[in-house]
């Protein structure tokens, strides 16, 4: 049974993706069920395999008095958790984290339970509850940093990174994020890179930009230590990244040609800066590597112009994700 701690940033799809990655790397690839519980019940769970056992007296399941209360759990499948995000009124295991102060996430082998009613399952062998429990994750709640990346874009960014890394794990992989600020975008890939053993390099000057947003950035920098907040957030996620506090082009000079799996560009948004970033980082990508970024939108014409020109020069199409995400291989 896996026992591990995971951060929860309020994005249920990101939480689910991180959980499934942890299970995959632990060799747990069979169908599973998810159940939310409370930290105060951990001792009971580790003793009985369920938080519904260990109470005094004989409690009965409310829908069928012939069934013991401790033999039934409320749980949801991974797909039910995905579907629930599109339906605010639908209850799921991960949505319960919002109302539990110190949550736990319990992972059960689906084949060890039979479905009685929607979201209600009974253990096939009531004596084997502990064996059916494949993982217990203690959950630490943290805030997703301020930023401009929307959740759907963040999850698409994570998916692009996952595809870019060698799925066999033979090559650990190198991912570079240019323009990290407080760490909102980094939050979507940091634990994935950590779990895969990939090297994640975060590049930012934390000193402003060359585009029209520079004044706003400098105003915030005068009031807050943005780089320190970024570092503290990554520490809270339990991951280590390489921080390069230098301009993008200078950082690129420190990488060998063909050594990087993916570069994500989200630094200055004027055309000249984006063009320089693309020219500096493209040779650093391995064959089949991915160049990606944010803000391919009408509100950022410089990004569109520089990305389109680079794609034409390479003879490849710009691929679009949700919102203003872009990438090409």
C-alpha positions as CSV (number, residue, x, y, z in Angstrom):
1,X,0.0,0.0,0.0
2,X,1.3,3.4,-0.9
3,X,1.4,6.1,1.8
4,X,2.3,9.5,0.5
5,X,1.6,13.2,0.9
6,X,0.3,15.2,-2.0
7,X,-0.5,19.0,-2.3
8,X,-4.0,20.1,-3.3
9,X,-4.2,23.5,-5.1
10,X,-8.0,23.6,-5.5
11,X,-7.9,22.2,-9.1
12,X,-9.5,18.8,-8.9
13,X,-8.4,17.7,-12.4
14,X,-4.7,18.5,-11.5
15,X,-5.2,16.5,-8.2
16,X,-6.5,13.6,-10.1
17,X,-3.7,13.7,-12.7
18,X,-1.1,13.8,-10.0
19,X,-2.7,10.8,-8.2
20,X,-2.9,8.7,-11.3
21,X,0.7,9.5,-12.1
22,X,1.7,8.3,-8.6
23,X,-0.3,5.1,-9.0
24,X,1.2,4.4,-12.5
25,X,4.7,4.8,-11.3
26,X,3.9,2.5,-8.4
27,X,2.8,-0.2,-10.9
28,X,-0.9,0.1,-10.0
29,X,-2.6,0.1,-13.3
30,X,-5.9,-1.7,-12.6
31,X,-9.2,0.3,-12.3
32,X,-9.5,2.1,-9.0
33,X,-12.1,3.9,-6.8
34,X,-11.5,7.1,-5.0
35,X,-12.8,8.0,-1.5
36,X,-12.3,11.2,0.4
37,X,-11.9,10.9,4.1
38,X,-10.6,12.9,7.1
39,X,-7.1,13.0,8.6
40,X,-8.4,12.2,12.1
41,X,-9.5,8.8,10.8
42,X,-6.1,7.7,9.5
43,X,-5.4,5.3,12.4
44,X,-8.7,3.6,11.9
45,X,-8.1,3.3,8.1
46,X,-4.7,1.7,8.5
47,X,-6.1,-0.8,11.0
48,X,-9.2,-1.8,9.2
49,X,-8.8,-0.7,5.6
50,X,-11.8,1.6,5.8
51,X,-12.9,4.6,7.9
52,X,-16.3,3.0,8.3
53,X,-15.0,0.2,10.6
54,X,-13.9,0.2,14.2
55,X,-17.0,1.9,15.7
56,X,-18.6,0.3,18.7
57,X,-21.9,-1.6,18.2
58,X,-23.4,-3.1,15.1
59,X,-24.2,-0.4,12.5
60,X,-26.3,-1.2,9.5
61,X,-26.3,0.2,6.0
62,X,-29.2,2.6,5.7
63,X,-30.5,1.2,2.4
64,X,-30.4,-2.5,3.4
65,X,-30.3,-3.4,7.1
66,X,-29.0,-6.9,6.1
67,X,-25.7,-5.3,5.2
68,X,-23.1,-4.1,7.7
69,X,-22.3,-0.4,7.6
70,X,-18.6,-1.1,7.6
71,X,-18.8,-3.2,4.5
72,X,-20.0,-0.3,2.3
73,X,-18.1,2.8,1.1
74,X,-19.1,5.9,-0.8
75,X,-16.6,6.3,-3.7
76,X,-16.2,7.5,-7.3
77,X,-14.3,6.4,-10.3
78,X,-11.6,8.6,-11.9
79,X,-13.9,9.3,-14.8
80,X,-16.8,10.3,-12.5
81,X,-14.4,12.9,-11.0
82,X,-13.6,14.2,-14.5
83,X,-17.2,14.4,-15.5
84,X,-18.2,16.0,-12.2
85,X,-16.0,19.1,-13.0
86,X,-18.4,20.0,-15.8
87,X,-21.4,19.7,-13.6
88,X,-21.3,21.9,-10.5
89,X,-24.2,20.1,-8.8
90,X,-22.6,16.6,-9.1
91,X,-20.8,15.4,-6.0
92,X,-17.5,13.6,-6.4
93,X,-14.8,12.4,-4.0
94,X,-12.4,15.2,-4.9
95,X,-15.0,18.0,-4.5
96,X,-15.3,17.0,-0.9
97,X,-11.7,18.4,-0.3
98,X,-13.2,21.9,-0.3
99,X,-15.1,21.1,3.0
100,X,-12.6,18.9,4.8
101,X,-9.9,20.7,6.7
102,X,-7.4,17.9,6.7
103,X,-8.4,15.6,3.8
104,X,-7.2,12.1,3.0
105,X,-7.7,10.4,-0.3
106,X,-8.2,6.6,-0.2
107,X,-7.6,4.5,-3.4
108,X,-9.3,1.1,-3.6
109,X,-8.9,-1.7,-6.1
110,X,-12.2,-1.5,-8.0
111,X,-12.4,-5.3,-8.5
112,X,-12.5,-5.8,-4.7
113,X,-15.9,-4.0,-4.5
114,X,-19.3,-4.5,-6.0
115,X,-21.5,-1.6,-7.0
116,X,-24.8,-1.4,-5.0
117,X,-26.0,2.0,-6.0
118,X,-24.5,5.0,-7.7
119,X,-21.3,5.9,-5.7
120,X,-22.1,3.1,-3.1
121,X,-19.9,0.0,-3.1
122,X,-19.7,-3.1,-0.9
123,X,-16.5,-5.1,-0.3
124,X,-16.7,-8.4,-2.1
125,X,-14.7,-10.0,0.8
126,X,-15.4,-8.0,4.0
127,X,-12.4,-9.7,5.6
128,X,-10.0,-8.3,2.9
129,X,-10.7,-4.5,3.2
130,X,-7.1,-3.7,4.0
131,X,-5.9,-5.7,1.0
132,X,-8.3,-3.7,-1.2
133,X,-6.8,-0.4,-0.1
134,X,-4.0,0.3,-2.6
135,X,-3.0,3.8,-1.4
136,X,-3.6,6.4,1.3
137,X,-2.7,10.0,0.3
138,X,-2.5,12.7,3.0
139,X,-3.5,16.0,1.4
140,X,-2.0,19.4,2.2
141,X,-4.1,22.3,0.9
142,X,-2.3,25.2,-0.8
143,X,-3.4,28.2,-2.9
144,X,-2.8,28.2,-6.6
145,X,-0.6,31.2,-7.2
146,X,-1.9,34.3,-8.9
147,X,-1.4,34.4,-12.6
148,X,-3.0,34.4,-16.0
149,X,-3.0,30.7,-16.9
150,X,-6.6,29.3,-16.7
151,X,-7.1,25.8,-15.3
152,X,-8.0,24.3,-18.7
153,X,-4.8,25.7,-20.1
154,X,-2.8,24.4,-17.2
155,X,-4.1,20.9,-17.7
156,X,-3.4,21.1,-21.5
157,X,0.2,22.3,-20.7
158,X,0.6,19.3,-18.4
159,X,-0.6,17.0,-21.1
160,X,1.9,18.4,-23.6
161,X,4.8,18.0,-21.1
162,X,3.7,14.4,-20.4
163,X,3.8,13.5,-24.1
164,X,7.1,15.2,-24.6
165,X,8.8,13.2,-21.8
166,X,10.0,9.7,-22.7
167,X,7.2,7.4,-21.5
168,X,9.6,4.5,-20.9
169,X,11.5,6.5,-18.3
170,X,14.7,5.5,-20.0
171,X,15.6,9.2,-20.6
172,X,14.6,11.2,-17.6
173,X,14.0,14.3,-19.7
174,X,14.6,18.1,-19.5
175,X,11.8,20.7,-19.3
176,X,12.5,24.4,-19.4
177,X,9.8,27.0,-18.4
178,X,10.7,30.6,-19.4
179,X,8.6,33.1,-17.5
180,X,7.5,31.6,-14.2
181,X,6.6,34.6,-12.1
182,X,4.8,33.4,-9.0
183,X,4.6,29.8,-10.2
184,X,1.0,29.3,-11.4
185,X,2.0,27.6,-14.7
186,X,4.9,25.7,-12.9
187,X,2.3,24.2,-10.5
188,X,0.7,22.2,-13.3
189,X,3.9,20.4,-14.3
190,X,6.2,20.4,-11.2
191,X,5.0,17.2,-9.6
192,X,4.8,15.5,-13.0
193,X,8.4,16.3,-13.7
194,X,9.3,15.3,-10.1
195,X,7.5,11.9,-10.4
196,X,9.1,11.2,-13.8
197,X,12.6,12.1,-12.6
198,X,12.7,14.9,-15.2
199,X,14.9,18.0,-14.8
200,X,12.7,21.1,-14.5
201,X,14.5,24.4,-15.1
202,X,12.6,27.6,-14.3
203,X,14.0,30.8,-16.1
204,X,12.9,34.3,-15.1
205,X,14.6,37.5,-14.3
206,X,11.9,38.4,-11.7
207,X,12.7,42.0,-12.7
208,X,10.0,43.1,-15.1
209,X,9.6,42.7,-18.9
210,X,10.2,44.5,-22.2
211,X,6.5,44.6,-23.1
212,X,3.6,46.9,-22.2
213,X,3.1,45.0,-18.9
214,X,6.4,46.1,-17.4
215,X,5.0,49.0,-15.3
216,X,2.5,46.7,-13.6
217,X,5.2,44.0,-13.0
218,X,7.5,46.6,-11.4
219,X,4.7,47.9,-9.2
220,X,4.2,44.5,-7.8
221,X,7.9,43.8,-7.4
222,X,8.2,47.0,-5.4
223,X,5.7,45.6,-2.9
224,X,6.5,41.9,-2.9
225,X,9.5,39.5,-3.2
226,X,8.0,37.6,-6.1
227,X,11.0,35.3,-6.6
228,X,10.9,34.3,-2.9
229,X,7.2,33.6,-3.1
230,X,7.8,31.4,-6.2
231,X,10.5,29.5,-4.3
232,X,8.3,29.1,-1.2
233,X,5.5,27.8,-3.3
234,X,7.6,25.1,-5.0
235,X,9.0,24.1,-1.6
236,X,5.4,23.7,-0.3
237,X,4.7,21.4,-3.3
238,X,7.6,19.2,-2.2
239,X,9.6,19.5,-5.4
240,X,12.9,20.9,-6.3
241,X,13.5,22.9,-9.5
242,X,16.5,24.6,-11.0
243,X,16.1,28.4,-10.8
244,X,17.9,30.5,-13.4
245,X,17.5,34.2,-12.6
246,X,18.9,35.4,-16.0
247,X,17.4,36.6,-19.3
248,X,15.9,33.9,-21.5
249,X,18.6,34.1,-24.2
250,X,21.4,33.9,-21.7
251,X,19.8,30.9,-20.0
252,X,19.5,29.1,-23.4
253,X,23.3,29.6,-24.0
254,X,23.9,27.3,-21.1
255,X,22.2,24.2,-22.7
256,X,23.7,21.9,-25.3
257,X,22.1,21.6,-28.7
258,X,19.4,18.9,-28.8
259,X,19.4,18.5,-25.0
260,X,15.9,19.6,-24.1
261,X,12.5,17.8,-24.4
262,X,10.2,20.8,-24.1
263,X,10.5,24.6,-23.7
264,X,7.5,26.7,-22.6
265,X,7.7,30.4,-23.4
266,X,5.7,32.9,-21.3
267,X,8.1,35.8,-20.7
268,X,8.0,39.1,-22.5
269,X,5.2,39.3,-25.0
270,X,6.5,41.8,-27.6
271,X,7.3,40.4,-31.0
272,X,11.0,41.0,-30.8
273,X,11.4,39.3,-27.4
274,X,9.3,36.2,-28.5
275,X,11.3,35.9,-31.7
276,X,14.6,36.1,-29.8
277,X,13.3,33.4,-27.3
278,X,12.3,31.1,-30.1
279,X,15.6,31.6,-32.0
280,X,17.6,30.9,-28.8
281,X,15.7,27.8,-27.6
282,X,14.7,26.0,-30.8
283,X,18.2,24.6,-31.4
284,X,18.3,23.3,-27.9
285,X,15.4,20.9,-28.5
286,X,16.0,17.3,-29.2
287,X,14.6,15.8,-32.5
288,X,10.9,15.6,-31.9
289,X,11.1,18.1,-29.0
290,X,8.3,20.5,-28.3
291,X,8.3,24.3,-28.3
292,X,5.2,25.7,-26.6
293,X,3.9,28.8,-24.9
294,X,1.1,31.0,-23.7
295,X,-0.9,34.0,-24.9
296,X,-1.3,33.2,-28.6
297,X,-4.2,35.6,-28.8
298,X,-5.4,38.8,-30.4
299,X,-4.6,40.7,-27.3
300,X,-0.9,39.7,-27.9
301,X,-0.3,40.3,-31.6
302,X,3.5,40.1,-31.1
303,X,3.2,36.5,-29.8
304,X,1.1,35.5,-32.8
305,X,3.5,37.2,-35.3
306,X,6.7,35.7,-33.9
307,X,5.2,32.2,-33.5
308,X,3.7,32.1,-36.9
309,X,6.9,33.3,-38.6
310,X,8.9,30.6,-36.8
311,X,6.4,27.9,-37.7
312,X,6.6,28.9,-41.4
313,X,10.3,28.8,-41.3
314,X,10.3,25.3,-39.8
315,X,7.5,24.1,-42.2
316,X,5.2,23.0,-39.3
317,X,1.8,24.0,-38.2
318,X,1.1,25.9,-34.9
319,X,-1.1,23.6,-32.7
320,X,-3.6,25.3,-30.4
321,X,-4.8,24.2,-27.1
322,X,-7.5,25.6,-24.8
323,X,-7.5,29.3,-24.5
324,X,-4.2,30.8,-25.8
325,X,-1.9,27.8,-25.4
326,X,0.3,27.1,-28.5
327,X,2.9,24.5,-29.4
328,X,4.7,22.9,-32.3
329,X,7.2,20.0,-32.7
